[in-house]
Amino acid sequence: QLPPGLYKKVLVILHDSVLPYMNEPTLMMDFLTVAYGIGGAISLLALNGLFILIHQHNLEYPDFYKKLYSLLDPSIYHVKYRARFFHLTDLFLSSSHLPAYLVAAFIKRLARLALTAPPEALLMILPFICNLFRRHPACRVLLHRPAGPADMLEDPYVMEEKEPSESRALQSSLWEIQSLQNHYHPDVAKAAAVLNQSLSEMEDDISGLLELSAAELFDREVKKKAVDVPLEFEPVRGLFGKKNDIFAEHFCLD
């Protein structure tokens, strides 16, 4: 039993300052699996070490994707370790051997959570979802289903289901992305509109978007060159702007 603060300090450095120098990194399996099951930021930080053990030391974790799926909650777009989490999630979902129902569950959950995400997170998650469709064409049924649910009550997807295979994501559609196409931020609306077109085979590079912050997004908008927008397309004629205004006969704007 370690204090949460100590857990975080250990897990932040474990994957690059401890595991590479151990003769038997597999001794950390129990510690990392327990930390992964705690939840919250501790689980996010444990992903780095677990990835090394799974990728390089053949660690088998039967419920790994189920736990990874459960980590997707509304706070994931706001946490300090968001970039690290999505970088690793991108690696874990890169295999073409993953079943379609599993990837579809991740896509649907990410899209549902995106409805309340800030713009800087949306500019990262929308290309992320596009990449998942490129890797797993069987999930494109979520985009091309002719009759999608009209509202959330008719959506067959079960958001509260903890087991991805039982979430019924493949029977649903991505109406959330269509909602984001009307987002108040023009860059978000443009990124969401990409899914209306046929996706290219080349994946989007999201590495530069993982660290995007609200301050950077604000600075980017401020530095844009202003475009002169005409407020009047018709010359003013009279006091109230009407052509045949009676006031125009008796008053002028000089």
LINFEN-V355431 format. One record per residue. SS is DSSP state (h for helix, s for strand, l for the rest). PSI is psi in radians with two decimals (999 if undefined). OMEGA is omega in whole degrees, 0 to 359 (* if undefined). Layout:
SS/PSI/OMEGA + SS/PSI/OMEGA
//
This chain:
l/1.95/179 + l/2.59/174 + l/2.57/181 + h/-0.68/180 + h/-0.71/179 + h/-0.67/175 + h/-0.84/183 + h/-0.74/180 + h/-0.67/180 + h/-0.80/186 + h/-0.49/180 + h/-0.63/184 + h/-0.14/189 + h/-0.72/188 + h/-0.49/182 + h/-0.25/182 + h/-0.14/182 + l/-1.01/186 + h/-0.74/181 + h/-0.33/184 + h/0.10/178 + l/2.45/176 + l/-0.61/179 + l/1.46/179 + h/-0.36/181 + h/-0.25/176 + h/-0.32/181 + h/0.07/183 + h/-0.88/183 + h/-0.74/181 + h/-0.79/184 + h/-0.65/179 + h/-0.65/176 + h/-0.76/179 + h/-0.65/180 + h/-0.50/181 + l/-0.10/183 + l/-0.68/180 + l/2.94/177 + h/-2.59/184 + h/-0.54/180 + h/-0.72/177 + h/-0.70/179 + h/-0.76/182 + h/-0.49/179 + h/-0.30/182 + h/-0.65/181 + h/-0.89/180 + h/-0.70/179 + h/-0.66/180 + h/-0.72/179 + h/-0.76/181 + h/-0.66/179 + h/-0.74/187 + h/-0.65/187 + h/-0.34/186 + h/0.29/171 + l/0.65/175 + l/2.27/176 + l/2.20/181 + l/1.61/187 + l/-0.68/184 + l/0.42/185 + h/-0.89/183 + h/-0.54/176 + h/-0.75/178 + h/-0.71/178 + h/-0.69/178 + h/-0.68/181 + h/-0.35/179 + l/-0.25/180 + l/1.72/176 + l/3.03/184 + h/-0.45/183 + h/-0.20/187 + h/-0.43/180 + h/-0.06/185 + l/-0.17/186 + l/2.78/181 + l/-0.56/185 + l/0.50/183 + h/-0.79/183 + h/-0.76/180 + h/-0.72/182 + h/-0.85/184 + h/-0.49/174 + h/-0.79/180 + h/-0.66/177 + h/-0.66/177 + h/-0.70/178 + h/-0.76/183 + h/-0.48/181 + l/0.24/183 + l/-0.32/183 + l/2.35/178 + l/-0.10/182 + l/-0.02/179 + l/2.47/179 + l/2.63/184 + h/-0.64/182 + h/-0.59/181 + h/-0.84/180 + h/-0.69/179 + h/-0.64/178 + h/-0.72/178 + h/-0.76/179 + h/-0.81/183 + h/-0.71/180 + h/-0.72/177 + h/-0.72/180 + h/-0.70/179 + h/-0.75/179 + h/-0.43/181 + h/-0.32/181 + l/-0.44/181 + l/0.23/183 + l/2.66/176 + l/2.79/183 + h/-0.69/182 + h/-0.53/176 + h/-0.63/180 + h/-0.64/180 + h/-0.30/175 + h/-0.72/189 + h/-0.52/180 + h/-0.82/172 + h/-0.55/177 + h/-0.80/179 + h/-0.70/178 + h/-0.72/179 + h/-0.66/179 + h/-0.65/177 + h/-0.62/179 + h/-0.67/182 + h/-0.54/187 + l/1.41/183 + h/-0.43/181 + h/-0.33/181 + h/-0.09/184 + h/-0.14/174 + h/-0.43/177 + h/-0.46/182 + h/-0.60/191 + h/0.28/175 + l/2.12/186 + l/-0.78/183 + l/1.58/177 + l/2.90/180 + l/2.44/182 + l/-0.57/178 + l/3.10/187 + h/-0.55/182 + h/-0.49/181 + h/-0.05/181 + l/2.14/180 + l/-0.27/180 + l/2.34/181 + l/1.77/184 + l/-0.57/185 + l/-0.17/181 + l/2.22/182 + l/-0.37/181 + l/2.01/183 + h/-0.62/182 + h/-0.35/181 + h/0.08/185 + l/-0.24/179 + l/0.62/182 + h/-0.64/182 + h/-0.33/177 + h/-0.01/184 + l/-2.94/176 + l/2.82/184 + l/1.13/176 + h/-0.37/179 + h/-0.65/180 + h/-0.64/177 + h/-0.62/176 + h/-0.69/180 + h/-0.29/176 + l/-0.22/175 + l/0.40/182 + l/2.61/182 + l/-0.44/179 + l/2.13/185 + h/-0.58/180 + h/-0.63/178 + h/-0.79/179 + h/-0.68/179 + h/-0.73/179 + h/-0.65/179 + h/-0.53/182 + h/-0.26/179 + h/-0.56/182 + h/-0.16/175 + h/-0.29/182 + l/2.95/176 + l/2.27/184 + l/2.47/175 + l/2.83/180 + l/-0.46/181 + l/2.25/180 + l/2.63/175 + l/2.45/176 + l/1.91/183 + l/0.06/183 + l/-0.63/180 + l/-0.18/182 + l/-0.23/184 + l/-0.61/183 + l/0.13/182 + l/2.23/182 + l/2.95/179 + h/-0.64/180 + h/-0.73/179 + h/-0.69/179 + h/-0.68/178 + h/-0.78/179 + h/-0.67/180 + h/-0.70/180 + h/-0.66/182 + h/-0.61/184 + l/-0.11/178 + l/2.49/178 + l/2.29/180 + l/2.45/178 + l/2.26/179 + l/2.12/180 + l/2.10/179 + l/2.20/179 + l/-0.37/178 + l/2.23/177 + l/-0.02/182 + l/2.27/181 + l/2.50/179 + l/2.29/177 + l/1.73/180 + l/3.06/187 + l/-0.65/183 + l/0.23/172 + l/0.12/179 + l/2.60/183 + l/-0.88/184 + l/0.72/182 + l/2.33/180 + l/-0.47/179 + h/-0.45/180 + h/-0.36/179 + h/-0.44/187 + h/-0.26/181 + l/2.59/174 + l/2.90/185 + l/0.29/179 + l/999/*
//
